[in-house]
Structure formats: C-alpha cells, structure tokens
Amino acid sequence: MARSHVLSVMGWAVEAVADYVENVRPRFGCAEHPALWVTERGGRIKPAEINARFVAYRDALKLPKELVVHSARHVVSA
C-alpha cells in the first residue's frame, strides 16, 4: 500500500496569514520583496530568527524541549 501524507491547515491560520499579507506586511514598505515574512527593515527573516522565537514561545508555554520548529513540517501519515 502506498504511503500518503495529509496536511491540515486550520482555518484561523489561513485567516491570520491573509491578515498579515493585507494589513501588516505593507507597512514594511517592501511590496516588491519576494519573501513572505520580512523584517521591519525590509529584509528576509532568517531561519535562526524563526527558531529563536519558536524556542522562546515553547519555553514560555512550558512545552517539551523535544518540540522544535522542524516538528511543524512533519505530518500524520495515513
């Protein structure tokens, strides 16, 4: 039997990204920048910055240290 991957996206996540694209990102003044997530200076957010923020939130929420940002890439196999 072939293995398949199923990725589900919560409706609120789609709405949150749409809100960011429409209302927040334009304030950075870099409409032509190819990256979705940009810094307040108009540069691309680096993976290390994303990881540092994730770790800060994870620790503040007292979640297991085994939970890493890469965990979001893994999906449930059906």
Order of alpha helices (4+ residues) and beta strands (2+ residues): beta-alpha-alpha-beta
